[in-house]
Each structure stands twice: as C-alpha cells, then as structure tokens.
Amino acid sequence: MTEESLSRRSVLLGAAVTAAAGVTGYVVAAGSAAADAKAATAAANDYGVAETTGDRLAAVGDIPAGGGLILASARVVLTLSADGAVTAFSATCTHQGCTVNAIEDGVIVCPCHLSRFDLRTGAVVSGPASRPLPPVPVQVRDGDVFTG
Amino acid sequence: MTCSPGEEEEMSWSRTLPTLIWLAAVGFALGALIALS
C-alpha cells in the first residue's frame, strides 16, 4: 500500500464540503421546531410561575378562610388569611419540581417527597426542600384573584 | 496490470468519497449545533 500525500486540491475540496454541509445543517436546524423558543419551565424561572399577567385564577370565595387553594394548572397556591388578605405562592416544590397537592393544618404538602411549606409564608417547615415557595404576585379585583 | 487514466480517476474518487461523507456529516452536525445553541 502506498502512502498518498494530501494535495492542495483535496484539502480545499474537503474544506468546501465541510463548510457547505455546515451551512446546510445550520439552515435546517434553525428552521426546525427544535429551535423554537419554549415557554419558561418551572426550573428555568427559579420555580416561579411562568410570566403571564391578568389571568383570572379563582374567586376569593373559593379560598377557604385561613386556608389555601391549590390551582395545579396555574401552578399557584392561593391563601386567604384571617383578615381577608390573599397571598399566592408557586405550587412547584423547590425540591424537585413536583406540584404540591395538599394543605393540612396550615402546611402545604408536596406529594413526591413530603416537603412541607408554611401556608402563610411559604417557608420550609420540613422535608427535603431547602428553599421556600416563591411568592407570586396577584391582584384582587371585584372578588376575583388575578395574576400580575 | 496498468489502469487507464479514466479508471485511475474513478479509483481516486472511490477512495475519497468516504472521507468526504464523513466531513459532510461532521460539518452538518456542527452547523446544527451552532444553530441550536
């Protein structure tokens, strides 16, 4: 078998092929669905709620006094204090991103690993979670709770 | 056994083609990676 040295022609041909394929790959990938920007994930926005404002979440009357209402689809926990103040926290557990699903004795409970958060402050009461549930800004208008 | 010039050229291309295909695949992958990053 004889060794063949690379000729300038073959090097240029290889570079041209690589460059052309690179441009083709760039164009194909840029136009594909994989390049579309995705909605913010819970982890990407620090376990907060994706940024939408003005969406109606629930009626104030739906929130138990002194308790809370979990809205899984909106990933929000609404709480109603004894003096009628509505506050909201993200329903996404700060441990591994599960959605909390229960409120027991003033504590928000995550079903995955039983992290518990204080209903009034969102602070961690117990469990593997180490960060509190982030608050979510809400507004009360005409007896309804809205995001924003 | 000697080859005609036409046969020699064909053999040269057949040796080069796999390398060109590899280079094209690498280039395509790099281009896609840049587009998606």
N, CA and C atoms of all chains as a GROMACS GRO file, in nm:
protein
  555
    1MET      N    1   0.085  -0.120   0.000
    1MET     CA    2   0.000   0.000   0.000
    1MET      C    3   0.087   0.123   0.000
    2THR      N    4   0.065   0.213  -0.091
    2THR     CA    5   0.147   0.333  -0.098
    2THR      C    6   0.079   0.446  -0.023
    3GLU      N    7   0.159   0.534   0.040
    3GLU     CA    8   0.101   0.649   0.109
    3GLU      C    9   0.068   0.756   0.009
    4GLU      N   10  -0.043   0.818   0.029
    4GLU     CA   11  -0.078   0.928  -0.060
    4GLU      C   12  -0.072   1.056   0.019
    5SER      N   13   0.002   1.152  -0.030
    5SER     CA   14   0.005   1.279   0.041
    5SER      C   15  -0.117   1.358   0.000
    6LEU      N   16  -0.161   1.444   0.095
    6LEU     CA   17  -0.278   1.525   0.067
    6LEU      C   18  -0.240   1.635  -0.031
    7SER      N   19  -0.316   1.644  -0.135
    7SER     CA   20  -0.291   1.752  -0.229
    7SER      C   21  -0.372   1.873  -0.186
    8ARG      N   22  -0.326   1.988  -0.234
    8ARG     CA   23  -0.399   2.109  -0.201
    8ARG      C   24  -0.543   2.098  -0.250
    9ARG      N   25  -0.560   2.035  -0.363
    9ARG     CA   26  -0.694   2.024  -0.421
    9ARG      C   27  -0.787   1.945  -0.329
   10SER      N   28  -0.734   1.837  -0.275
   10SER     CA   29  -0.820   1.753  -0.191
   10SER      C   30  -0.851   1.822  -0.058
   11VAL      N   31  -0.753   1.897  -0.006
   11VAL     CA   32  -0.780   1.970   0.118
   11VAL      C   33  -0.888   2.075   0.096
   12LEU      N   34  -0.875   2.148  -0.013
   12LEU     CA   35  -0.976   2.251  -0.042
   12LEU      C   36  -1.113   2.188  -0.066
   13LEU      N   37  -1.113   2.074  -0.134
   13LEU     CA   38  -1.241   2.007  -0.158
   13LEU      C   39  -1.304   1.964  -0.027
   14GLY      N   40  -1.222   1.908   0.062
   14GLY     CA   41  -1.276   1.866   0.192
   14GLY      C   42  -1.328   1.983   0.273
   15ALA      N   43  -1.254   2.093   0.272
   15ALA     CA   44  -1.299   2.211   0.346
   15ALA      C   45  -1.428   2.266   0.288
   16ALA      N   46  -1.438   2.266   0.158
   16ALA     CA   47  -1.558   2.318   0.093
   16ALA      C   48  -1.679   2.231   0.126
   17VAL      N   49  -1.658   2.101   0.125
   17VAL     CA   50  -1.768   2.009   0.158
   17VAL      C   51  -1.812   2.029   0.302
   18THR      N   52  -1.715   2.042   0.391
   18THR     CA   53  -1.748   2.062   0.532
   18THR      C   54  -1.824   2.193   0.553
   19ALA      N   55  -1.776   2.297   0.488
   19ALA     CA   56  -1.842   2.427   0.503
   19ALA      C   57  -1.983   2.424   0.446
   20ALA      N   58  -1.998   2.363   0.330
   20ALA     CA   59  -2.132   2.356   0.269
   20ALA      C   60  -2.226   2.275   0.357
   21ALA      N   61  -2.176   2.165   0.410
   21ALA     CA   62  -2.261   2.083   0.498
   21ALA      C   63  -2.293   2.158   0.627
   22GLY      N   64  -2.197   2.236   0.675
   22GLY     CA   65  -2.222   2.313   0.796
   22GLY      C   66  -2.330   2.417   0.774
   23VAL      N   67  -2.325   2.484   0.663
   23VAL     CA   68  -2.429   2.583   0.631
   23VAL      C   69  -2.565   2.515   0.617
   24THR      N   70  -2.563   2.401   0.550
   24THR     CA   71  -2.689   2.326   0.535
   24THR      C   72  -2.746   2.284   0.670
   25GLY      N   73  -2.657   2.233   0.756
   25GLY     CA   74  -2.702   2.192   0.889
   25GLY      C   75  -2.755   2.308   0.968
   26TYR      N   76  -2.690   2.422   0.957
   26TYR     CA   77  -2.735   2.541   1.029
   26TYR      C   78  -2.874   2.583   0.983
   27VAL      N   79  -2.892   2.586   0.853
   27VAL     CA   80  -3.021   2.630   0.798
   27VAL      C   81  -3.132   2.532   0.836
   28VAL      N   82  -3.103   2.404   0.827
   28VAL     CA   83  -3.204   2.303   0.861
   28VAL      C   84  -3.241   2.311   1.008
   29ALA      N   85  -3.141   2.323   1.094
   29ALA     CA   86  -3.167   2.325   1.237
   29ALA      C   87  -3.238   2.454   1.278
   30ALA      N   88  -3.195   2.565   1.219
   30ALA     CA   89  -3.256   2.693   1.256
   30ALA      C   90  -3.403   2.697   1.216
   31GLY      N   91  -3.439   2.629   1.110
   31GLY     CA   92  -3.577   2.629   1.066
   31GLY      C   93  -3.662   2.520   1.127
   32SER      N   94  -3.601   2.437   1.209
   32SER     CA   95  -3.676   2.326   1.265
   32SER      C   96  -3.748   2.367   1.392
   33ALA      N   97  -3.836   2.280   1.438
   33ALA     CA   98  -3.912   2.308   1.560
   33ALA      C   99  -3.822   2.308   1.683
   34ALA      N  100  -3.710   2.242   1.676
   34ALA     CA  101  -3.622   2.235   1.791
   34ALA      C  102  -3.564   2.371   1.826
   35ALA      N  103  -3.562   2.461   1.729
   35ALA     CA  104  -3.504   2.592   1.753
   35ALA      C  105  -3.608   2.690   1.808
   36ASP      N  106  -3.735   2.650   1.814
   36ASP     CA  107  -3.836   2.741   1.864
   36ASP      C  108  -3.816   2.766   2.012
   37ALA      N  109  -3.834   2.889   2.054
   37ALA     CA  110  -3.821   2.921   2.196
   37ALA      C  111  -3.934   2.856   2.273
   38LYS      N  112  -3.901   2.796   2.384
   38LYS     CA  113  -4.002   2.727   2.462
   38LYS      C  114  -4.046   2.814   2.578
   39ALA      N  115  -4.164   2.784   2.626
   39ALA     CA  116  -4.212   2.857   2.743
   39ALA      C  117  -4.120   2.829   2.862
   40ALA      N  118  -4.111   2.923   2.950
   40ALA     CA  119  -4.022   2.907   3.065
   40ALA      C  120  -4.065   2.787   3.148
   41THR      N  121  -3.972   2.704   3.182
   41THR     CA  122  -4.005   2.589   3.267
   41THR      C  123  -3.999   2.633   3.412
   42ALA      N  124  -4.053   2.552   3.495
   42ALA     CA  125  -4.054   2.588   3.636
   42ALA      C  126  -3.912   2.605   3.689
   43ALA      N  127  -3.823   2.517   3.650
   43ALA     CA  128  -3.687   2.527   3.699
   43ALA      C  129  -3.615   2.646   3.638
   44ALA      N  130  -3.643   2.673   3.513
   44ALA     CA  131  -3.572   2.781   3.445
   44ALA      C  132  -3.604   2.916   3.506
   45ASN      N  133  -3.725   2.933   3.556
   45ASN     CA  134  -3.755   3.062   3.618
   45ASN      C  135  -3.761   3.049   3.768
   46ASP      N  136  -3.670   2.970   3.820
   46ASP     CA  137  -3.647   2.961   3.964
   46ASP      C  138  -3.771   2.917   4.038
   47TYR      N  139  -3.841   2.823   3.982
   47TYR     CA  140  -3.959   2.763   4.043
   47TYR      C  141  -4.072   2.861   4.062
   48GLY      N  142  -4.065   2.973   3.995
   48GLY     CA  143  -4.177   3.066   3.999
   48GLY      C  144  -4.277   3.030   3.891
   49VAL      N  145  -4.380   3.106   3.882
   49VAL     CA  146  -4.482   3.081   3.781
   49VAL      C  147  -4.439   3.149   3.651
   50ALA      N  148  -4.472   3.086   3.538
   50ALA     CA  149  -4.440   3.147   3.410
   50ALA      C  150  -4.505   3.284   3.399
   51GLU      N  151  -4.438   3.374   3.328
   51GLU     CA  152  -4.483   3.512   3.335
   51GLU      C  153  -4.606   3.538   3.250
   52THR      N  154  -4.719   3.540   3.313
   52THR     CA  155  -4.841   3.588   3.247
   52THR      C  156  -4.909   3.678   3.348
   53THR      N  157  -4.971   3.780   3.305
   53THR     CA  158  -5.040   3.869   3.397
   53THR      C  159  -5.183   3.884   3.352
   54GLY      N  160  -5.267   3.911   3.451
   54GLY     CA  161  -5.404   3.941   3.419
   54GLY      C  162  -5.493   3.820   3.402
   55ASP      N  163  -5.443   3.700   3.425
   55ASP     CA  164  -5.529   3.581   3.413
   55ASP      C  165  -5.607   3.564   3.542
   56ARG      N  166  -5.733   3.532   3.525
   56ARG     CA  167  -5.816   3.508   3.642
   56ARG      C  168  -5.780   3.371   3.699
   57LEU      N  169  -5.754   3.368   3.827
   57LEU     CA  170  -5.716   3.242   3.890
   57LEU      C  171  -5.835   3.177   3.958
   58ALA      N  172  -5.902   3.253   4.043
   58ALA     CA  173  -6.014   3.195   4.116
   58ALA      C  174  -6.090   3.309   4.182
   59ALA      N  175  -6.204   3.276   4.234
   59ALA     CA  176  -6.279   3.373   4.315
   59ALA      C  177  -6.227   3.368   4.458
   60VAL      N  178  -6.227   3.484   4.522
   60VAL     CA  179  -6.182   3.488   4.662
   60VAL      C  180  -6.268   3.395   4.747
   61GLY      N  181  -6.394   3.385   4.712
   61GLY     CA  182  -6.484   3.299   4.787
   61GLY      C  183  -6.451   3.151   4.776
   62ASP      N  184  -6.370   3.115   4.676
   62ASP     CA  185  -6.331   2.974   4.661
   62ASP      C  186  -6.220   2.936   4.757
   63ILE      N  187  -6.154   3.036   4.815
   63ILE     CA  188  -6.040   3.007   4.903
   63ILE      C  189  -6.091   2.993   5.046
   64PRO      N  190  -6.064   2.881   5.110
   64PRO     CA  191  -6.109   2.864   5.249
   64PRO      C  192  -6.044   2.969   5.339
   65ALA      N  193  -6.122   3.030   5.426
   65ALA     CA  194  -6.068   3.130   5.517
   65ALA      C  195  -5.966   3.066   5.609
   66GLY      N  196  -5.849   3.128   5.617
   66GLY     CA  197  -5.742   3.071   5.699
   66GLY      C  198  -5.675   2.952   5.634
   67GLY      N  199  -5.714   2.923   5.514
   67GLY     CA  200  -5.657   2.806   5.446
   67GLY      C  201  -5.604   2.843   5.309
   68GLY      N  202  -5.606   2.745   5.219
   68GLY     CA  203  -5.549   2.768   5.089
   68GLY      C  204  -5.618   2.690   4.980
   69LEU      N  205  -5.593   2.730   4.857
   69LEU     CA  206  -5.650   2.664   4.740
   69LEU      C  207  -5.537   2.639   4.642
   70ILE      N  208  -5.521   2.513   4.605
   70ILE     CA  209  -5.415   2.478   4.511
   70ILE      C  210  -5.474   2.475   4.370
   71LEU      N  211  -5.414   2.554   4.281
   71LEU     CA  212  -5.454   2.554   4.140
   71LEU      C  213  -5.341   2.488   4.062
   72ALA      N  214  -5.356   2.358   4.037
   72ALA     CA  215  -5.247   2.283   3.977
   72ALA      C  216  -5.218   2.330   3.835
   73SER      N  217  -5.323   2.364   3.761
   73SER     CA  218  -5.300   2.402   3.621
   73SER      C  219  -5.223   2.533   3.612
   74ALA      N  220  -5.249   2.623   3.705
   74ALA     CA  221  -5.178   2.751   3.706
   74ALA      C  222  -5.052   2.745   3.791
   75ARG      N  223  -5.031   2.632   3.858
   75ARG     CA  224  -4.915   2.614   3.946
   75ARG      C  225  -4.908   2.722   4.052
   76VAL      N  226  -5.020   2.749   4.114
   76VAL     CA  227  -5.027   2.854   4.216
   76VAL      C  228  -5.105   2.801   4.336
   77VAL      N  229  -5.060   2.842   4.454
   77VAL     CA  230  -5.135   2.815   4.576
   77VAL      C  231  -5.187   2.948   4.627
   78LEU      N  232  -5.316   2.962   4.638
   78LEU     CA  233  -5.376   3.084   4.690
   78LEU      C  234  -5.409   3.065   4.837
   79THR      N  235  -5.377   3.165   4.917
   79THR     CA  236  -5.408   3.156   5.060
   79THR      C  237  -5.490   3.277   5.101
   80LEU      N  238  -5.574   3.256   5.197
   80LEU     CA  239  -5.659   3.363   5.248
   80LEU      C  240  -5.638   3.373   5.398
   81SER      N  241  -5.583   3.484   5.442
   81SER     CA  242  -5.554   3.499   5.584
   81SER      C  243  -5.682   3.534   5.660
   82ALA      N  244  -5.672   3.532   5.791
   82ALA     CA  245  -5.789   3.558   5.875
   82ALA      C  246  -5.843   3.700   5.853
   83ASP      N  247  -5.756   3.793   5.818
   83ASP     CA  248  -5.803   3.930   5.795
   83ASP      C  249  -5.840   3.955   5.650
   84GLY      N  250  -5.849   3.848   5.571
   84GLY     CA  251  -5.901   3.862   5.435
   84GLY      C  252  -5.799   3.892   5.328
   85ALA      N  253  -5.671   3.888   5.365
   85ALA     CA  254  -5.567   3.917   5.265
   85ALA      C  255  -5.537   3.792   5.183
   86VAL      N  256  -5.530   3.810   5.052
   86VAL     CA  257  -5.499   3.699   4.962
   86VAL      C  258  -5.352   3.705   4.925
   87THR      N  259  -5.283   3.596   4.947
   87THR     CA  260  -5.145   3.585   4.901
   87THR      C  261  -5.132   3.459   4.818
   88ALA      N  262  -5.028   3.453   4.739
   88ALA     CA  263  -5.011   3.339   4.649
   88ALA      C  264  -4.866   3.297   4.646
   89PHE      N  265  -4.848   3.167   4.633
   89PHE     CA  266  -4.714   3.111   4.621
   89PHE      C  267  -4.712   3.017   4.501
   90SER      N  268  -4.592   2.994   4.450
   90SER     CA  269  -4.578   2.894   4.347
   90SER      C  270  -4.612   2.757   4.403
   91ALA      N  271  -4.684   2.677   4.324
   91ALA     CA  272  -4.720   2.543   4.368
   91ALA      C  273  -4.613   2.441   4.328
   92THR      N  274  -4.504   2.489   4.276
   92THR     CA  275  -4.397   2.399   4.233
   92THR      C  276  -4.299   2.382   4.348
   93CYS      N  277  -4.290   2.260   4.398
   93CYS     CA  278  -4.200   2.233   4.509
   93CYS      C  279  -4.056   2.267   4.470
   94THR      N  280  -3.986   2.332   4.560
   94THR     CA  281  -3.850   2.375   4.529
   94THR      C  282  -3.748   2.263   4.543
   95HIS      N  283  -3.796   2.143   4.575
   95HIS     CA  284  -3.704   2.030   4.586
   95HIS      C  285  -3.673   1.973   4.448
   96GLN      N  286  -3.775   1.911   4.386
   96GLN     CA  287  -3.751   1.856   4.253
   96GLN      C  288  -3.863   1.888   4.155
   97GLY      N  289  -3.939   1.994   4.186
   97GLY     CA  290  -4.032   2.045   4.086
   97GLY      C  291  -4.168   1.978   4.079
   98CYS      N  292  -4.202   1.894   4.176
   98CYS     CA  293  -4.338   1.839   4.177
   98CYS      C  294  -4.437   1.949   4.214
   99THR      N  295  -4.560   1.928   4.179
   99THR     CA  296  -4.665   2.022   4.216
   99THR      C  297  -4.726   1.980   4.348
  100VAL      N  298  -4.731   2.072   4.442
  100VAL     CA  299  -4.790   2.039   4.573
  100VAL      C  300  -4.936   2.005   4.553
  101ASN      N  301  -4.988   1.922   4.642
  101ASN     CA  302  -5.125   1.876   4.618
  101ASN      C  303  -5.212   1.872   4.743
  102ALA      N  304  -5.163   1.917   4.856
  102ALA     CA  305  -5.246   1.908   4.976
  102ALA      C  306  -5.211   2.020   5.072
  103ILE      N  307  -5.312   2.059   5.150
  103ILE     CA  308  -5.292   2.157   5.257
  103ILE      C  309  -5.346   2.095   5.384
  104GLU      N  310  -5.260   2.080   5.483
  104GLU     CA  311  -5.301   2.016   5.608
  104GLU      C  312  -5.253   2.101   5.724
  105ASP      N  313  -5.347   2.145   5.806
  105ASP     CA  314  -5.312   2.216   5.930
  105ASP      C  315  -5.217   2.333   5.904
  106GLY      N  316  -5.249   2.412   5.805
  106GLY     CA  317  -5.168   2.530   5.779
  106GLY      C  318  -5.036   2.501   5.711
  107VAL      N  319  -5.024   2.383   5.653
  107VAL     CA  320  -4.899   2.344   5.589
  107VAL      C  321  -4.930   2.294   5.448
  108ILE      N  322  -4.852   2.340   5.351
  108ILE     CA  323  -4.865   2.294   5.213
  108ILE      C  324  -4.774   2.173   5.196
  109VAL      N  325  -4.828   2.066   5.142
  109VAL     CA  326  -4.754   1.940   5.136
  109VAL      C  327  -4.726   1.902   4.991
  110CYS      N  328  -4.604   1.858   4.967
  110CYS     CA  329  -4.568   1.808   4.834
  110CYS      C  330  -4.578   1.656   4.836
  111PRO      N  331  -4.644   1.595   4.737
  111PRO     CA  332  -4.667   1.451   4.742
  111PRO      C  333  -4.544   1.366   4.711
  112CYS      N  334  -4.446   1.425   4.644
  112CYS     CA  335  -4.335   1.344   4.596
  112CYS      C  336  -4.243   1.299   4.709
  113HIS      N  337  -4.197   1.396   4.788
  113HIS     CA  338  -4.104   1.361   4.895
  113HIS      C  339  -4.145   1.422   5.028
  114LEU      N  340  -4.272   1.466   5.035
  114LEU     CA  341  -4.334   1.515   5.158
  114LEU      C  342  -4.265   1.639   5.214
  115SER      N  343  -4.217   1.725   5.126
  115SER     CA  344  -4.173   1.856   5.173
  115SER      C  345  -4.296   1.933   5.221
  116ARG      N  346  -4.275   2.010   5.327
  116ARG     CA  347  -4.387   2.087   5.383
  116ARG      C  348  -4.349   2.234   5.389
  117PHE      N  349  -4.444   2.318   5.352
  117PHE     CA  350  -4.420   2.462   5.349
  117PHE      C  351  -4.529   2.532   5.429
  118ASP      N  352  -4.488   2.639   5.497
  118ASP     CA  353  -4.584   2.714   5.577
  118ASP      C  354  -4.686   2.782   5.485
  119LEU      N  355  -4.812   2.773   5.520
  119LEU     CA  356  -4.917   2.826   5.434
  119LEU      C  357  -4.914   2.978   5.428
  120ARG      N  358  -4.871   3.043   5.537
  120ARG     CA  359  -4.875   3.190   5.540
  120ARG      C  360  -4.753   3.252   5.474
  121THR      N  361  -4.637   3.186   5.486
  121THR     CA  362  -4.514   3.249   5.438
  121THR      C  363  -4.445   3.173   5.325
  122GLY      N  364  -4.484   3.048   5.303
  122GLY     CA  365  -4.416   2.967   5.204
  122GLY      C  366  -4.284   2.911   5.251
  123ALA      N  367  -4.247   2.938   5.374
  123ALA     CA  368  -4.119   2.891   5.428
  123ALA      C  369  -4.123   2.740   5.446
  124VAL      N  370  -4.007   2.678   5.437
  124VAL     CA  371  -3.997   2.534   5.452
  124VAL      C  372  -4.022   2.497   5.598
  125VAL      N  373  -4.114   2.407   5.619
  125VAL     CA  374  -4.140   2.356   5.754
  125VAL      C  375  -4.060   2.228   5.776
  126SER      N  376  -4.065   2.141   5.678
  126SER     CA  377  -3.986   2.018   5.688
  126SER      C  378  -3.974   1.958   5.550
  127GLY      N  379  -3.888   1.858   5.540
  127GLY     CA  380  -3.880   1.786   5.414
  127GLY      C  381  -3.752   1.814   5.340
  128PRO      N  382  -3.728   1.742   5.234
  128PRO     CA  383  -3.604   1.762   5.161
  128PRO      C  384  -3.589   1.899   5.096
  129ALA      N  385  -3.697   1.971   5.074
  129ALA     CA  386  -3.684   2.105   5.015
  129ALA      C  387  -3.607   2.195   5.110
  130SER      N  388  -3.524   2.282   5.053
  130SER     CA  389  -3.447   2.374   5.137
  130SER      C  390  -3.481   2.520   5.108
  131ARG      N  391  -3.550   2.542   4.997
  131ARG     CA  392  -3.586   2.680   4.963
  131ARG      C  393  -3.736   2.698   4.977
  132PRO      N  394  -3.780   2.816   5.020
  132PRO     CA  395  -3.924   2.839   5.037
  132PRO      C  396  -3.994   2.847   4.902
  133LEU      N  397  -4.124   2.830   4.906
  133LEU     CA  398  -4.202   2.851   4.786
  133LEU      C  399  -4.199   3.000   4.752
  134PRO      N  400  -4.161   3.034   4.631
  134PRO     CA  401  -4.155   3.176   4.599
  134PRO      C  402  -4.295   3.236   4.591
  135PRO      N  403  -4.311   3.360   4.638
  135PRO     CA  404  -4.442   3.425   4.628
  135PRO      C  405  -4.473   3.462   4.484
  136VAL      N  406  -4.600   3.466   4.455
  136VAL     CA  407  -4.647   3.501   4.321
  136VAL      C  408  -4.735   3.625   4.336
  137PRO      N  409  -4.706   3.730   4.261
  137PRO     CA  410  -4.790   3.850   4.273
  137PRO      C  411  -4.929   3.827   4.217
  138VAL      N  412  -5.028   3.863   4.294
  138VAL     CA  413  -5.166   3.851   4.249
  138VAL      C  414  -5.240   3.978   4.287
  139GLN      N  415  -5.350   3.999   4.218
  139GLN     CA  416  -5.434   4.114   4.248
  139GLN      C  417  -5.577   4.065   4.269
  140VAL      N  418  -5.645   4.132   4.358
  140VAL     CA  419  -5.785   4.100   4.383
  140VAL      C  420  -5.868   4.213   4.324
  141ARG      N  421  -5.957   4.176   4.234
  141ARG     CA  422  -6.046   4.276   4.171
  141ARG      C  423  -6.186   4.219   4.168
  142ASP      N  424  -6.276   4.292   4.226
  142ASP     CA  425  -6.418   4.253   4.221
  142ASP      C  426  -6.439   4.111   4.272
  143GLY      N  427  -6.369   4.074   4.374
  143GLY     CA  428  -6.390   3.944   4.434
  143GLY      C  429  -6.320   3.830   4.362
  144ASP      N  430  -6.241   3.862   4.260
  144ASP     CA  431  -6.167   3.758   4.188
  144ASP      C  432  -6.017   3.782   4.202
  145VAL      N  433  -5.942   3.676   4.196
  145VAL     CA  434  -5.796   3.685   4.207
  145VAL      C  435  -5.737   3.672   4.068
  146PHE      N  436  -5.649   3.766   4.036
  146PHE     CA  437  -5.584   3.766   3.905
  146PHE      C  438  -5.432   3.762   3.923
  147THR      N  439  -5.364   3.709   3.826
  147THR     CA  440  -5.218   3.715   3.828
  147THR      C  441  -5.173   3.857   3.794
  148GLY      N  442  -5.053   3.888   3.835
  148GLY     CA  443  -4.995   4.018   3.799
  148GLY      C  444  -4.991   4.116   3.911
  149MET      N  445  -0.035  -0.503  -1.410
  149MET     CA  446  -0.165  -0.456  -1.462
  149MET      C  447  -0.167  -0.304  -1.453
  150THR      N  448  -0.194  -0.240  -1.559
  150THR     CA  449  -0.198  -0.094  -1.557
  150THR      C  450  -0.342  -0.050  -1.577
  151CYS      N  451  -0.371   0.062  -1.518
  151CYS     CA  452  -0.507   0.116  -1.530
  151CYS      C  453  -0.508   0.230  -1.628
  152SER      N  454  -0.619   0.247  -1.693
  152SER     CA  455  -0.634   0.361  -1.782
  152SER      C  456  -0.656   0.485  -1.696
  153PRO      N  457  -0.629   0.602  -1.756
  153PRO     CA  458  -0.648   0.726  -1.679
  153PRO      C  459  -0.790   0.739  -1.623
  154GLY      N  460  -0.888   0.695  -1.699
  154GLY     CA  461  -1.025   0.703  -1.651
  154GLY      C  462  -1.048   0.614  -1.530
  155GLU      N  463  -0.992   0.496  -1.535
  155GLU     CA  464  -1.007   0.404  -1.422
  155GLU      C  465  -0.932   0.455  -1.299
  156GLU      N  466  -0.818   0.516  -1.325
  156GLU     CA  467  -0.742   0.570  -1.212
  156GLU      C  468  -0.821   0.680  -1.140
  157GLU      N  469  -0.883   0.762  -1.220
  157GLU     CA  470  -0.959   0.874  -1.161
  157GLU      C  471  -1.078   0.820  -1.080
  158GLU      N  472  -1.141   0.719  -1.135
  158GLU     CA  473  -1.256   0.659  -1.066
  158GLU      C  474  -1.214   0.599  -0.933
  159MET      N  475  -1.098   0.533  -0.934
  159MET     CA  476  -1.049   0.473  -0.810
  159MET      C  477  -1.015   0.582  -0.709
  160SER      N  478  -0.962   0.694  -0.756
  160SER     CA  479  -0.928   0.804  -0.667
  160SER      C  480  -1.054   0.857  -0.600
  161TRP      N  481  -1.159   0.875  -0.677
  161TRP     CA  482  -1.285   0.923  -0.620
  161TRP      C  483  -1.344   0.825  -0.521
  162SER      N  484  -1.336   0.699  -0.551
  162SER     CA  485  -1.394   0.599  -0.462
  162SER      C  486  -1.317   0.593  -0.330
  163ARG      N  487  -1.191   0.632  -0.332
  163ARG     CA  488  -1.118   0.638  -0.205
  163ARG      C  489  -1.152   0.765  -0.128
  164THR      N  490  -1.177   0.870  -0.203
  164THR     CA  491  -1.203   1.000  -0.139
  164THR      C  492  -1.344   1.011  -0.084
  165LEU      N  493  -1.436   0.942  -0.147
  165LEU     CA  494  -1.577   0.960  -0.113
  165LEU      C  495  -1.610   0.935   0.035
  166PRO      N  496  -1.563   0.827   0.096
  166PRO     CA  497  -1.594   0.807   0.238
  166PRO      C  498  -1.548   0.923   0.326
  167THR      N  499  -1.430   0.974   0.295
  167THR     CA  500  -1.380   1.088   0.373
  167THR      C  501  -1.469   1.209   0.355
  168LEU      N  502  -1.511   1.232   0.233
  168LEU     CA  503  -1.598   1.347   0.207
  168LEU      C  504  -1.732   1.330   0.279
  169ILE      N  505  -1.782   1.209   0.284
  169ILE     CA  506  -1.909   1.186   0.353
  169ILE      C  507  -1.892   1.213   0.502
  170TRP      N  508  -1.783   1.166   0.557
  170TRP     CA  509  -1.756   1.193   0.698
  170TRP      C  510  -1.747   1.344   0.724
  171LEU      N  511  -1.674   1.412   0.638
  171LEU     CA  512  -1.659   1.557   0.656
  171LEU      C  513  -1.794   1.627   0.646
  172ALA      N  514  -1.876   1.582   0.553
  172ALA     CA  515  -2.009   1.642   0.538
  172ALA      C  516  -2.092   1.618   0.664
  173ALA      N  517  -2.085   1.498   0.718
  173ALA     CA  518  -2.163   1.468   0.839
  173ALA      C  519  -2.116   1.554   0.956
  174VAL      N  520  -1.986   1.566   0.970
  174VAL     CA  521  -1.933   1.646   1.080
  174VAL      C  522  -1.973   1.792   1.062
  175GLY      N  523  -1.961   1.841   0.940
  175GLY     CA  524  -1.999   1.980   0.915
  175GLY      C  525  -2.146   2.004   0.943
  176PHE      N  526  -2.230   1.911   0.900
  176PHE     CA  527  -2.373   1.924   0.924
  176PHE      C  528  -2.402   1.928   1.073
  177ALA      N  529  -2.341   1.839   1.146
  177ALA     CA  530  -2.364   1.834   1.290
  177ALA      C  531  -2.317   1.963   1.358
  178LEU      N  532  -2.204   2.012   1.317
  178LEU     CA  533  -2.153   2.136   1.378
  178LEU      C  534  -2.246   2.252   1.347
  179GLY      N  535  -2.292   2.258   1.223
  179GLY     CA  536  -2.383   2.366   1.185
  179GLY      C  537  -2.512   2.360   1.265
  180ALA      N  538  -2.566   2.242   1.282
  180ALA     CA  539  -2.689   2.228   1.360
  180ALA      C  540  -2.664   2.264   1.505
  181LEU      N  541  -2.550   2.225   1.557
  181LEU     CA  542  -2.518   2.256   1.696
  181LEU      C  543  -2.511   2.407   1.719
  182ILE      N  544  -2.450   2.475   1.625
  182ILE     CA  545  -2.439   2.620   1.638
  182ILE      C  546  -2.577   2.685   1.628
  183ALA      N  547  -2.660   2.631   1.542
  183ALA     CA  548  -2.794   2.690   1.525
  183ALA      C  549  -2.879   2.672   1.650
  184LEU      N  550  -2.862   2.560   1.716
  184LEU     CA  551  -2.949   2.530   1.830
  184LEU      C  552  -2.893   2.578   1.963
  185SER      N  553  -2.772   2.628   1.964
  185SER     CA  554  -2.714   2.672   2.091
  185SER      C  555  -2.738   2.821   2.112
   0.00000   0.00000   0.00000
